Each structure stands twice: as C-alpha cells, then as structure tokens.
Amino acid sequence: MQQLNRRDFLMSTAGGLAAAGLGFGASQLPAQIAGERPIRDKTVEVLNPRMRVPLSFIIDDSTCLVNLNKFAVPQFAAAWNYDRYKTQPWRKWPDEIPDDFVRKFGNWCGEQGVKGKYSIVPYPACVGRVDRELPGWTSRELANSLKLVRELMMPNWDIHPEMITHTRVIDTKTGHPYPQRGPEFMENWSWTDGKSVDELADYLAYALKILKNAGLHCDGITTPGGFASRVVPQLAQATLESVRDVYRSEIPHYFRFVIADGEKSVAPRVEYASGLESRDPKCVVSIIACTGDWTGGWDCSEPVGVDRFISADLKSGRMVDVIERGEPAIMLCHWTGIYFNGEEIGFKIFQEAVRRMHARYDHLRWMKLTDIARYWAAKELTRVVRNGDRVTFTAPFACPDFTVRVPAAKGAQPVLTSAGRPATLSPVKKVGQLKSGGWVREKSHVVACFDLPKGKSTLTLGGL
Ligand SMILES: [Zn+2]
C-alpha cells in the first residue's frame, strides 16, 4: 500500500462520476485531506476482511411510511423550472410505501445475508417529523413503523438521515422551512454553497437529533442530491463533528460520491485522521458507491436493469469488474424505485442481481457501511512494525476480522498477544475457511485473521 504523509491530499480527477441521487452531477471528487498516516511496514499487507470482497447496498430516499418523492416532486418543480418535474405523474403515485413491503424486503435481505444502508429522512418532504407526528398516519402507525426499522432493519443496515427534509431547507432556529422557494433554499441544490463547517455541522446535527429522538442509531449521513457538492471538505469535517457529538460514534462516515464506471478506485477514503496515538483518535470515512441506480430510480423511471450490475451469463457487469478488483462493491438504489408504486420492479432487479452474484462467487461478504468504514480506518491508520518474525500493531481503532499477509518461515505457528495474553491462531486448509482466530499458508507467507484490539498487539509467527 502507498504510504501517505501528514499533508497528503487524496486527489481525484474527473471520470465516470455522478452525484448521488438528484441534482447536480459532480464532475470530480474534490480534494480531500487525508490527515495523519502512520508508519506501515511494506512487507505486511492488510487484505480484505477474511479475504472476502465486501459488498453493500445503499438505499436512498427511504423513510417511515411516506413515499418521499411523491411529495418532493411538486417542491422540486416550484424551486426549479425543469421539464422533468412537469411530466412526472406524481399525483398518481401512492402516498405510502407500506411497512408490509419493508418487512418483505428486510426479511428477504436477512435470508440472503444482504446488508447496507437504509435512509430514514427525518422530516420527509416536510410532511411531518418521524420523532413527532406524520400527518396522514396515526401515532401508533408511526410508532410501529419506527419499531420495524429498529428491530428488522437496524441489525443489518446503517440508518442515515438524508438531511432533514430532502427538499426544503429548515431554519434550525425555528424548525420551519424558510419561506423562499428557489434552488438556494433546497437541500438537494445550492443552499450549502459557501457554508462553513459550523453551519453544516449545525444542520447535520439537527437531522441526527430527530433520528436520535426517534430511537434510531446512526454512525453516518447521506447527502440528498447535490447537498454540499461544492463544500465537500467542510461536509467531511461537519460529519466528523456532528455524528460524534450526537451519537458518540467512534468512526463517522458519509455517503456523497458515486463512481459508476471506469478504473478509478472505489475504495473508501479515510479523511481528517488525527490523534492516532492519543486517547481520542479521530477520522471520517467517505463511502463510495460503485454503481448507478439501475433498479427503479428515484422517480420510477424506466430501469437500466440487472445486466448492468451482472450479466445473465455472470461474466460481465460493473459488480463483476469491481469484485474482480477486490474493492468493496457498493450498489446504489432509491427506495421509491425499489417499491415502484407497488410493482416492486427495483426490488426484483436487485433480487436477480444478488442471485447472480451469489451464483458466481463464494468469497463475498455483505457488510454495513459502518463496518466497511471501520475496516478501512483500521487498515490505513494502524501502525505496523515488523521485526523478524514479530509484527507489532498499534491500532487507534479495534477491528474484527483484521486480515494480514506476512512473510513466514516453514513451521510457523502464529500467536497473537495483546494485554499480555497470548492466543495461538488455528490453521485452516483453504482460504474460504478463514475466519477470526485462523490462519492459512500461502507459499512463503501466512495469512492471519484476528480481531485487532485497540492499542498495541503483537503477532509472532515463529518457526524461523
Ligand atoms: Zn436522495
């Protein structure tokens, strides 16, 4: 891995990029500040967890009960004179995406092992706040809907606010939308232009607190459409501050970017790392989706379809490309198109994509975004020093299934020691059997997998 210095910038250039969801397309990933990076011995390679390729599924525009985009379209149309909003038959769309569908979707994903991120827009399209009242539904219906998210979704899905309303900007002093209606008072367009870290953090915290009041846990945020597209460094810092303030999250993350084709890396960016060997290490992780929404879109438009993810012969498609590279392959969709006014067209496309990926590969590992963020933070921010057959890790963050490839002599018997307690790792015959506490031989190397503790630990190979 490339070693990064304190003041390195993670530069990204144009190519195959689109904004997440609605609004302006980003032509490039703006320069982000990586922050501190520790010394890492080049002969010790940090691999994917258990040598599996992480997969995840990002769901935007979901919330409790409200079919967000039915209520959003007239607000978009009032803010911006764009032909598409005039022709969308939003009056015909249902008011609700029912909890029965959430249950069906969540159960199916649970059976398949699928994990990801599920937005709960806190004050969806100004219809009502999920911590107070949703006009159009009883308080019992809202309470049951939140309970379903807590019990069925939260174990396998990160919950994110997708800002406050996804439409009009809320004055955080009054709790009401600003009276102005132009794009500069829409969350998904230009309100964020020129905003400072503090202003953005105040806005993010307002969104996060609504979800906290509603009994939901968050470790990250999703930007609606073009939110913060011109203030991305500020967004990263505001995420770090607000998610830590409201939820005490150790490793906050945000979803802002999509790279839907081409060769550019889609690995998470670990940003603003600081205090790595202090009592209070910090960083924020930018999670990048590697596909467009090829399910049912945010407005139930004609879907691109499953083949773009993975073809019927299982040989090609964007997911195949990214899985073959070994980078986290994170799919994107919008809840509106997954439900598709009851036709479930997006859901069917997703189900077929999962079936095809599972048919081709046996080394995939579905993970929540927060688990991917933690793994990448540990991978990039753990100090790794090798001295003969001893490797010492100094980890700012604990990390399950930490997997490393280390040169090792014949007869090696890896032992992990932390807090003075040695634990002998168990050999497995095949890479596919690798799990925490195990190791496998690869020619002149050993691949070891263990739960990396926060602080210092030592891996002794032996057998030299
Ligand atoms: Zn959205």
Residues whose N, C-alpha, C, O or C-beta is under 5 A from the ligand:
A	BS01	ZN	G21 D60 D61 P224 G225
